[in-house]
Each structure stands twice: as structure tokens, then as C-alpha cells.
Amino acid sequence: MHDTYTFMRHFADSWALLALFVFFLGAFVWVWRPGSRVLHDAAAQSIFRNDQVPADDTAPQQDPQGATRGGRNGGDA
């Protein structure tokens, strides 16, 4: 039991640490590589791709009872 723990401890302190550091550097270089800005901007804007433009606030609206109200100023309600 003691030998397994010691082996795993030394492995984690050396090779696993090195492997994780190399992975981190690789991910960092991958994100900041030349030409990736367009891809990242497209990914950032993708949640807005299918949004509809909000309705105009100044257009007359109809309330649930069927009466027409004016735009922002209230109109003839």
C-alpha cells in the first residue's frame, strides 16, 4: 500500500504535472492562434443569430378587451 501511494505521489508531482502543463500551453496556443478571432467572434454572436428585432413601442397596441391604445403617450384609452 505504501509503495503504491509513494509511486502515485511521485508520478503526480512529476509526469502528470508536466502533462497537464503541456495541455494548458497547447490549449492557450490553440485559442490565440492567428486567424482564430473570426471563429471566436462567430461563436460569441451565435446566441443572437436567430433573435427577432423587438416590436416598435410607438405603434398602437390592443389590450385584451379589444380597445386600441396609443403608443408611448397612452393615446385614447
N, C-alpha and C positions, 0 to 999 in steps of 0.2 A: 504494500500500500504506500509506504513512504517513498519507494523508488518511483512509482508511477506519478505521484504528486510532484516530486522533485523534477522529473523529466518534463512533465507538462508545464511546470512553472518556468523552467529554463527555455522551453520551446516558445511559450507565450512572450517571454521577455526578449527573445531574440528574433527568431524567424517569423513568427506571427506578427510582431510589431513591424518588422521590415515589410512584410507582405501588405499589411494594412496601409502603411505609409506610401508604398508604391501605388496601391489602388487609389488613394486620395490624390496623389500627384497626377495620376492618369485621368481621373475624373475632372480635376481642375484644368488640366491642359485641354481636355475634350470640350469643356464648356467655353473656354476662352480662345479656342482655335480661330484662325482667320475665316471669315465667311459665315460664322455661326450666328451673327447678330440678326440676320433676316429670319432665321428659323426661330430664334428665341422671341423676337417681336411677334411673329405669326402665332406662336403658342400663347403669348401673353394676351393677344387680342382675340383668340379663338372663342372665349366665353361670350363675346359681344357679337359674334358673327351673325347670329340669327335674331338679334333683337329688333323689335319694331320701334319706330320713332314714336315718342309719346304723343297722344292726341293733343290737339290745339286747345288751350284753356279758354280762348276768347270766343270759340264757337258756341252758339246757343245749345243748351242741353235740355233733355227732357227728364223730369223726375218720374218716380214710379206711378204717380196718379195721372200722368199724361199731360200735365201742364208744362208749357215751354218756359224756361227761364233764360235770361240773357247770359252773357259771358261773365266776365270778372265783376262787373258792377252790379250784378243782381238782376237788372232788367225789370220786367213787369211781372214778377211772381206774386 
